Each structure stands twice: as C-alpha cells, then as structure tokens.
Amino acid sequence: MKTILYVTDYSLNSVAALKYAHKMATHMGTRLVVTHVFDYPTVLGTAGLDEPFPHLEDNAFRIHRTKLEKFCGEHLGSGYENPNLQIEPAENKSVVKGIIAVATEWHAYLIVTGMKGGSAFREILMGSTTKLLIEKGPCPILSIPAGTSYRLPKTIVYATGFEEEDVFAIRKLAEMAEQFEANIKVVHISSKEEYKGEKQMEWFKEMLLQKVTYEHIGFELLFSKDVFETLRLYIGKSNADLIVMLEREKAGFINKWFHQDLVKKMESYGKVPLLSMRGSHHQLFYFKKAL
C-alpha cells in the first residue's frame, strides 16, 4: 500500500494539513502516516554510564505517541481510528533528517505539511531547510495553508521553465490529475525581451505531447516583469486548487521561474496548496490508487 506522510508540530496552523492529508489518503485508498520529530535533551556527565536513564527513550516515544493520538482524535474525530492511519513519532536532532528518515522507512510518495507553522516547523517551511527538504527528500512536499478545506483538485497550475525536467514532472503529475479527473494548466511567464516566447511555447508543447498522453492539458504564455504577482493573479483567475513548482538543482540557472526566492514567495503566499518538487529524475511520485 502506498503512503502519504503527514508531519506536524501540534500547532493549530498544521490542523488544515492533517485534515487535507486524511481526506486525500481516504479518497485515494493510501496509507496515512502521522509523525512528529522530537529530540530529548542530552544529560551532561553521563558518558561513562551504559544506561543512565533506562526508560528515557521509551518514555519520550510514549509521550509523543500519546500527543499524536490526541491531536488526531481532536481534529479527525472517529476518522482517526482507521487501520490505514499509522502514528509514528521520530527522534532526531535534525527535524529535516527525521522527516526524511520516516519518509524513507515508509516509502512515502508524498510529504504533507502545514504552511506557516510555529517553532521548528516554521524553520522547515519558511527558512533554508525548505530547500534542503526538497533537495534531499525522497518525494515532493505538499504545503497546505492554514484554514484550507480539502476539495478534489480539479484545476492544477504547473509553472514551467520550458525544460526537459518539466516534461518528466508533468508526466508524473498527469497520473494524479487522471486520478482526480483534473485539468492541468501549464503556464509560463516571461518578459518579451528575454526571447521569443511563442516559439518556445510551441516547441515545449510539441515535446511534451509526445511523451504525455493525458488529454486535459492546456498551455498559456504570459508576459510580465513581475513573475510572482502575475502568477498570483493567474492562480486566482484560473481558480486553481493546486500549484506545482519545480526547484532546480543546477546552481546559477538563469530562468526566473525556478529561482529559489519565487518558490519561497509562493510558500509564504499561503492561499492555495503548493506542491514543491526538486528538479531531479530521482524524486519519483505516483498518485495512482493502491491495489
């Protein structure tokens, strides 16, 4: 059975992400693993003892398992008591490494987090560790804004940079779109001074349609010097249910679409769920229903 991993810091800002992940997992027939990464303090002066506090680790896991159960029970109600929902607290001094370890253990194809969380959670989504999680994680990151209610993603906006990696990502994204019978809107925004955008779009469209057979894909080219603002307006105009952005691995890539600041701006924008992917063929994800 395929797995969605949900990560929480117990904050109210992460509640919407829990409900979203639970609804998505139920709809798609996948397992939902709920985790919180914690670290218990190191006690000084115990280096010579084999086991200074025999129950310290067990107690810590028990405490956080209880907290996770209570958190799920409060916000999911009876839906929490489901054999396909697993509670999995994790201990690690690094929150990001802890998340990656759990995702790897469960072979997660998607990590769901809340957007604009608190404490260490804010560090994940709003700081430099966002990029680290996208680069090092085994699967894409789906960030859910606080207050977002789950609805089937019928309109998915994909921001393209007219590159081969986009074709690979859209091909995988089409698997999810087919699951939800959604439309994919492939959009590119650039200034007219950069290059002949119309020719680039036609070239990219032809290349994409040779490798992607999904029928419900549309293409749009917009011209603007303010990429973020134009994208924000387009998202509202198209009534998007999900935004998908690719972060490139290559340093110095000149295309404005994939500048790290734009990905972070979209995360801080916090109006529509954002699926962040890294530009790598190693980060695979599949949204087909589990058999």
Rosetta blueprint (number, residue, H / E / L):
1 M L
2 K L
3 T E
4 I E
5 L E
6 Y E
7 V E
8 T L
9 D L
10 Y L
11 S L
12 L H
13 N H
14 S H
15 V H
16 A H
17 A H
18 L H
19 K H
20 Y H
21 A H
22 H H
23 K H
24 M H
25 A H
26 T H
27 H H
28 M H
29 G L
30 T L
31 R E
32 L E
33 V E
34 V E
35 T E
36 H L
37 V E
38 F E
39 D L
40 Y L
41 P L
42 T L
43 V L
44 L L
45 G L
46 T L
47 A L
48 G L
49 L L
50 D L
51 E L
52 P L
53 F L
54 P L
55 H L
56 L H
57 E H
58 D H
59 N H
60 A H
61 F H
62 R H
63 I H
64 H H
65 R H
66 T H
67 K H
68 L H
69 E H
70 K H
71 F H
72 C H
73 G H
74 E H
75 H H
76 L H
77 G H
78 S H
79 G H
80 Y H
81 E L
82 N L
83 P L
84 N L
85 L E
86 Q E
87 I E
88 E L
89 P L
90 A E
91 E E
92 N L
93 K L
94 S L
95 V H
96 V H
97 K H
98 G H
99 I H
100 I H
101 A H
102 V H
103 A H
104 T H
105 E H
106 W L
107 H L
108 A E
109 Y E
110 L E
111 I E
112 V E
113 T E
114 G E
115 M E
116 K L
117 G L
118 G L
119 S H
120 A H
121 F H
122 R H
123 E H
124 I H
125 L H
126 M H
127 G L
128 S L
129 T H
130 T H
131 K H
132 L H
133 L H
134 I H
135 E H
136 K H
137 G L
138 P L
139 C L
140 P L
141 I E
142 L E
143 S E
144 I E
145 P E
146 A L
147 G L
148 T L
149 S L
150 Y L
151 R L
152 L L
153 P L
154 K L
155 T E
156 I E
157 V E
158 Y E
159 A E
160 T L
161 G L
162 F L
163 E L
164 E H
165 E H
166 D H
167 V H
168 F H
169 A H
170 I H
171 R H
172 K H
173 L H
174 A H
175 E H
176 M H
177 A H
178 E H
179 Q H
180 F H
181 E L
182 A L
183 N E
184 I E
185 K E
186 V E
187 V E
188 H E
189 I E
190 S E
191 S L
192 K L
193 E L
194 E L
195 Y L
196 K L
197 G H
198 E H
199 K H
200 Q H
201 M H
202 E H
203 W H
204 F H
205 K H
206 E H
207 M H
208 L H
209 L H
210 Q H
211 K H
212 V L
213 T L
214 Y L
215 E L
216 H L
217 I E
218 G E
219 F E
220 E E
221 L E
222 L E
223 F E
224 S L
225 K L
226 D L
227 V H
228 F H
229 E H
230 T H
231 L H
232 R H
233 L H
234 Y H
235 I H
236 G H
237 K H
238 S L
239 N L
240 A L
241 D L
242 L E
243 I E
244 V E
245 M E
246 L E
247 E E
248 R L
249 E L
250 K L
251 A L
252 G L
253 F L
254 I L
255 N L
256 K H
257 W H
258 F H
259 H L
260 Q H
261 D H
262 L H
263 V H
264 K H
265 K H
266 M H
267 E H
268 S H
269 Y H
270 G L
271 K L
272 V L
273 P L
274 L E
275 L E
276 S E
277 M E
278 R E
279 G L
280 S L
281 H L
282 H L
283 Q L
284 L L
285 F L
286 Y L
287 F L
288 K L
289 K L
290 A L
291 L L
